[in-house]
Amino acid sequence: MKDTIGKAIFLGLGLAVAGKEQVERTIEELVKKGELSKAESGSLTEELVRKGEEAKLRVEELVRARVQALMGDDALATKADVERLEQRLEALERRLAAD
């Protein structure tokens, strides 16, 4: 049982890398071994997928925050910043072409 819990924890944490298919295969293995009932498998799969997605989002937020802290808020251009600059550049090019 301790091994099953350990597998479930690692499965949930590794979901961001492994994907839903891997979760389903591991759950199927546990059902075949009799460590998990078929009825429990569906809800466990859903729960692990949900927790994996939540963990993935938290990690992404942490990484984003750390990068911003290291680089400073103004060090990296956002997509909106780049789009604004492209629009200004296009306007300047049109003005130069008209002259």
N, C-alpha and C positions, 0 to 999 in steps of 0.2 A: 504494500500500500504506500509506503514511504517513497518507493521508486516511482510509483504512478503519480503521486503529487509532484515530485521533482520534475518528471517529464512534462506535466501540465504547466508548471511554472516556466520552464525553459521554452516550451512550445509557445506560450503566450508572449514571452519576451522576444522570441526569435521570429515572431509573425511578420514583422516589417520586412524581414529578409526572405523568409521562407514562402510566404503567401498562403492563401486559403487552401490550395490543393494539398500542400504539405500537412497542414493542420488536419484536414480530412483523412489523409492516409494514416497519420499517427493515431487518430481517434479510432479508425477502423482496426488498426493493429491491437489497440487496447480492448476493443470489443471481442476480437477473435481470441485473444488470450484469456478472456473472461474477467478482466480487471475492470471492465466498465460495461454496463448494460446498454442495449440498443436504445432504450428509451432515454437514457442519460446522454447518449452521444450527441444528439441533435442540439440540445440546449448547451452542452459543454462546447461544442464547435462554435455556436453563435457567440457565447460568452468570450471565448478565447480570441475570436476574430475581432470582436468589439474592443476588448482590452488591448489587443495588439495594435489596433488603429489608434486608440487613445495614447498608448505609449509612443507610437511613432510620431504623433502630433506634438507630444510633450518634448521629445528629443529634438524635433525640428525647431520648435520654439526656443529651446535652450541653446541650440547651435546658433540660431539667428541672433539671439541676445548676446552670446559670447563674441561672435564676430563683430557685431556693432560696438561692443564694449572695447574690443581690441583695436578696431579700425577707427572708431569715432563715428558719430552719427552722420557726419557730412563726407566721410571718406569714400563712400560708394554711391554711385548714381543709381537712382531707382528707374524703373521702366518709364514712369511718368516724366522724370527729369530728361531722359534721353529723347522721348517723344517731343517734349517742349523745345529742346535744342534742335532737333531735326526740323521742326516747323519754322523756327527762327532762321535756320540756315537756308531753307527753301525760300523764305521771304527775301532774304538778302540776295540770293542768287537771282531771283526774279527782278529785283531792283537793279542789280548790276547788268543783267541782260537787257533791260529796258533803256539803260543809259547809253 
